Amino acid sequence: MTSTQSRVTALEFSVTDMQKAYISASLMDDRLSSLASHNVRGTVINFGNATASNIVITVKWYLQGTSFHQETIIIDSLAGRAMMELRFTYSFTGTADDFQFTVSWI
């Protein structure tokens, strides 16, 4: 394959990738050290052009490096180039010193 053909192929893959859904989230717990309730808020954005389906955000709270509580946020779909604000309150026993989340979608 020539250098020009390689570049064209790479550009074709780049354009195809831009058409796909790409989800990113930015979440925080407003009351991380709370004993009673935790306010999770933030934004989920689809940077791609395609609609994302079955978005699953798994939220975990930790104390001294050990996960002790988990919640799941499910979003049925999010259109391409769209964003959604989230706000949830969870109540559980225990004080957390860390909060993490993962995002998956189809």
DAPEBEL-V753897 format. One line per field, one symbol per residue. ss: DSSP state (2 for helix, 1 for strand, 0 for the rest). phi: phi as a letter, one per 40 degrees, with the letter a starting at -180 (. if undefined). psi: psi as a letter, one per 30 degrees, with the letter a starting at -180 (. if undefined). Layout:
ss: ???
phi: ???
psi: ???
//
This chain:
ss: 0022222222222222222000111111100000001111111111000001111111111110011111111111110000111111111000000111111100
phi: .ccccccccccccccccccccabbbbbabcbdcccbbbbcaibbbbccccccbfcbbbbbbbbfgbcbaabbbbbdaaccfbbacbabbbbachbbbaababbbab
psi: kleeeeeeeeeeeeeeefflkjkkkjlljfhegkfelkjklakkkjflflkklhkkjjkkkljhfkkfkklkkkkelklkgllkkkjkkkklklkkglklllkll.
//
